[in-house]
Amino acid sequence: MSQDKEREIQLQFLEEAQDHLDAIESKLIGVSSRAELTRQEVDAMLRSAHSIKGGAAMMEFSTLSHLAHRLENFFKVIRTQKQIQLEVERLLLSAVDCLRHVVTTNRQTNVVDEQWQTSQVQPLFEQLQQILGEPREEQETVTPLSSQQGLETIQMLFESEVDAYLQQLETILAQEDKSNLGAEIATIAQDLSDLGEVLELPEFNSLCSSVKQLLATQPAREEEIAQAALQAWRRSQAAIMAGQLQGLPSTLSLDGVVEEVASLNASAADSTAVTAASPARLSSPLELAPPAELKETQENTVRVPLKQLEQLNDLFGELTIERSGLDLQIERLRNSVKILERKVRSLQQSHHRRRTATLPPSSFPSALPTTSSFLSEVAFSPDSSQLRQETTPRSPQPMSSLDSGNNLDEAADEASTEVMANVVQLQEVSGDIDLCLQETEQIVGDLNRTAKQLQFCINQLRMRPFADLVGRFPRALRELALQHGKNVELKIQGGDTPIDRSILEALGNPLMHLLRNAFDHGIEDPETRKASGKPEQGTISIEATYRGNQALIIFKDDGQGIALDKVRQRAQHLGLDREAIANASDEEVLTLIFEPGFSTADEVTSLSGRGVGMDVVRTNLRQVRGDIKVETKAGVGTTFTIGVPLTLSVARVLLVESRGILLAFPTTAIEEMLLLDVEQISTIEDKPQLHWKEYSVPLIYLGDWLKFRRLQNANEERTQPLMSAPTVLLIANGSDWVGLQVDRCWGEQEVAIRPVEGNIPMPPGFNGCTILGDGKVVPLVNTPELLYWIATSQHPASLEPEDRHRAAAELQNQRPTILVVDDSINVRRLLSLTLEKAGYRVEQGKDGLDALEKLMSGSQIAAVVCDIDMPRLDGYGFLARVKSNPAFQQLPIVMLTSRSGIKERQLALNLGATAFFCKPYDKQQLSETLERLINGGGEES
């Protein structure tokens, strides 16, 4: 067996040893206060210690095996006692801690410190031995393991260790030289017998003893014994792998197997080794489980390295990003199909107008034929002349008409018919594309549903029960109660609530700090509680549950509550404004307990008083995008409500825009979203307030706090915003509400969360980012941290005076920005690339209305390059609206269109266009024109 495989087996055993120690600890806590100790409880602890002893011996962890053996002997003595003293409980818990330390040391492949054993472990175990003594003969009986106890360890060892021995025996039997066969079999039988004894498999142990006895009494038949032993051991291995620990072969008899051995020897030339499946073909009284049951047993649990789960989680994050990109491309394709259909209709109408203008009124139908009627005419026309006669009936021409005129009319008719046929074909192609697009959208919808199911399964793999975290809390609280003389009961509810592994690890320190604070500051001593009419025993409860897309941990105690007067006095002592503290609400005052260095304790003790515990609580929660709320009532108790996301890898966010910066808000943080109504805004103490329902909500314009100097890149928008007008996000801030005003809202989206690596920290209020389908990186808002930063800052984020002058100088030196407006993405991209190569910065608009919104939002635009034919608002409408605004009358606007007629050019110039270019255009000429216009040149002709 390879060293990697052996190390993997050792680590698996150490994990099981940790579980056994947890089980022992949970039964020992508070055992001295019970009226009577049950035999079942002691037997369970005895079995756990015995399993650790045997497994550690097999894994060659000698120190762990020795200590577990001594602990097992103590439980043998305790089994005959009805009650355990408090001192014995304390010593046994300390012994469990010693074994836990050895397990950790073995996991780290370190050697257990002998000095530590001598100075701490040996005195502890000797003290226990002085109190309990050694087990007597009648106490030595060990309760056998149940069919499920340690089954996974047994199967693991039979799959690895036992299989290695059996493969060794098969190799020996296949060799021609069998001179040492008897000694080899005896050695293997002895090793397997030792394993059976350790694993408490008496039948398997008896089988190995039977093999050794036959070798001793019938050495001449050692080859037959070897073949029969191999068959019996393989049967035992197959049964154990099927979950059958009872009914294993216990004796080996050579009667009835001689023929089978001869048959195996005859086929040795074809097969040099007996496979693991071969025992199934042998007659045996052993009944194996049916295949369905075997499959269920094997699939019950699977051990997967955490690293592989992380890789799987990262890959799913990439899948989420790519899925968003696919959705975006489908939407772009749908828009392109709509544009194609509109262009085809426009071409059809243009063709109709041209024919109407060139033919006499009597020679053309009064109405444009529909596509279906035109197709029927094309389908049933035997030749082009008949087609011309049916589609364009002509009046008889005078005899005096020239032949050349007739030829021109016929050519025009043929060209017109050909154009109309092409239009019909374009409509057919457009219909085919639309049909394929519908089928693609259906497939994408199925893909999204499957991806969501996959996400749920991956999240479940990353989950651990809440009990894994709080399982050690009863022991900690018990030791605190014994040390400080308080009587406290811990109630844990929702222990089976699954929580993401990373979040669970981040909750460890915060919950432990809350537990220690509740014990020290909250729960009173028994005399005080009795005088207050409370039961002498205090209660601390921890509950885990779900609410929407959040996991809630509710931490509650029935102590004396938080003294708000003490909090206010401490705040004044630290230098906070006395008037502000007096006017602050109770909720605002309670937030001070999370400040670094803030403590209401009169003296520093081993439990509290340093002012770092609650700061650690808030800091750790922010790292996992969590928040915490406090409620307290004097004499009744305090409740902390912690909210954390269900997962840290994927989140559903609301994309908003403020000052041109795209931000992602977790949807769980937003209570409501509404359009800004100026009639609902009032000013109280020079601060805007939004009247919402029966509340007066502080209104904050987010853009005032996002004044960062940053490079303005080309903004290529491929979708329409959900709300183009100013929008207010209503967010719960403790027991109050806050309204955040943003410029635009782009809608909800499921995104993958990515950390931001580097030496430069994220600004306050942000703790990660996401990548959209178009590759755009968007910062993720940590709502509680952002609101806290805004509340504790004096002024909105802005540049200092000297930085403001420097920024103004830099702005003057920045490259001019040109707004490119066209409904074709490819045209926008190509033109943007041309202008960027010429030294300009580029903003993009998908139509006239989109471009108008960009101008009105305050974007610093030096010139505009605009198409004419666009949806929602065409180029003419854009020109008319822009030039009617005095702020943009001097803005250069260059029209770049496929319309090359004089009328189109003149209309654009009359509306205020500065220059007019036709597609295809000369790149050099366009660049030179823009340079002259931006630098103050006149209009182009």
C-alpha angles and dihedrals in degrees: 000000000000121000091242091055092046091050090049091054091049092052091049090053092049090053089052090047088054089052090050091051091049089052092050092047093050091055095045096052109102093355091132092060094055120101093229137007114230122225091229093059093051092045090054091052090045092053092049092052091045092051091051090049095051097041093047090052091053091047090049094243093143099174093050091047092049095050092045089051091054091047089050090055091052090054090050089058094044091051091076093048125087098207139025125218121237092244091054090050091052093048093047091051089051089051090053088052089054091054090046090054091051090050090052091048092051091048089056090049089240127140116251109251110250093203089056090051092050098044101038114010101046096048090049095051092042090054090052091048091052090054100039104023126201122315116265123229094264089052095054096084110112121211105240119241117262121243090266100038109106092349093138092052092048092050091047092053094045090050093051115018100030093042090053091054092048093049088051090053092048090052091051092050091051092056122093094222108070098161093124096039095113094052092046093051092048092052092049092047091051094049092048090047090055090050092050091052093050093048092046095241102145095176093052090046090050090051091055091048089051090054091052091048093052091049090053096048100036109029092158091067096050093127092052089046091050092051092047093046091050090053093048094047091049089052090052091048093050092048094050092047086053090055096256112136096160128069096031119160107274103179136037119223125181092205112108097009100081092088091048090050091051091050090051091049091050092055095045091102091062097040123029095189136037110240124228090250095056096088088064089070093053124090110251137157088227113110114211125204116265117262094256092055091045091054092049091052093048094048095047095097134002125190113223124180113248090233091063091050090052091050091049090050092050091049091052088051089056089048089054091052093048091046089054089050091052091051089051093050091049089053091049091050091050090052090048091053090052090051090049092052091049092049091050091052090047090051091049091051092047091051090050092050092049093051091046090053097047102041128065113260093246093054098059131063117258091240135034111261115244121245093251093051090047091051091051090051092050093046096053099038110106094202143000094264091058089046090055091048093051098043101037112025107195129209118240110274123223117259089241093067114116120248090232091059091052091050091051092050092049091049091049090050092051092048091048092050091048092051091050091049090052090050090053091048090050089053090051091050090047090052091049091051091049091051092049089048092053091052090047091051089052091052091047089051090054089048091052092051091050091047091053091052089049090050091053092051093048091049090051090053089055094049126104126186116261088237089071088068102039096037090095094049097083090057092049093047091047092055091047091051092051092046098048101030099244126137108222132164121205118210119192121192129180094027090154092055106122117230130179112271095234092049092047091054091049090052094057100086096037093053092045090052090049090050093051092045092049090050095046104034102021112038113066126216116269094258094052092047091049092050090051093053094254127127113267091239114076123212131221116183130191119191130182122198143143130257115179110304093345137083113224125206112193113198114189138171132182095220133118097292129230114310102231092190089059090049091053092047091049091049091053090048089055091055104261117151109277095214093047091051092049092051095044119107122242090254091054092048092051091058088066092072089072093058117110112264094011115136135150094201115122092217139015114255136170088267105044148335101098095095096230103100101077091039088057089050094056095039094052092046092052090055090063095039092255132142137202133213128196130210122177139172125190112253093003105070145251133280125201116194115198120193122193132168120259091239138008097210104062128026139171110237141180113233113218135169129221125172088350092303117123113220134184119220119190107245090225089067096055118082098180141350125211141165116262112258114190090204089066093055124092134166123243117180090345091304123113116243127194118215105221120170104311094334133094103216125194108243118216124186102220093205090068089065096045101066098139126155103236141149113269107223128192109284109215107188115196100174137044118254117249090229121017094182126078109287134197122219112205110212130181112239106186106301092337135073131238128194118214114197117212131178101234140001122218100188137248125313138172109238141176116245117229128186120237110235126197143078095278110083124225116260116262112285097032128092109169142343143239134219118229126215092265091054095257114147113224124188117237116230120229095208100197092047092046093051091046091051092049092047094050097043120091099214137011116275108278140147122271115248095260090045090048092058090046091049091050090053090048090050090055090052094048120110115264116261120231122197112220113201120190135127091225114086092203092052090049092049095047094046092046090052091051094050094044090053087052090057102263131125114231136214119187134217125187096210142351095278092051091049091048091054090052092052093047092049090066102259111164100240121176097186142352130227107196139181122217107217106063136135125256094010122017127208095268092052091047091052092049094050096044096047091047088063111082091213092064103035091106094045110118111235119188117195114217111183145143090238106103100173123123091233092056091048094048093046091052093049091048090053091055106273112158097206138002126215130178126217123280091046137187107253094203093050092048092051093049092048093051091049092053093046095048092047091054104273123152130258121296119238 
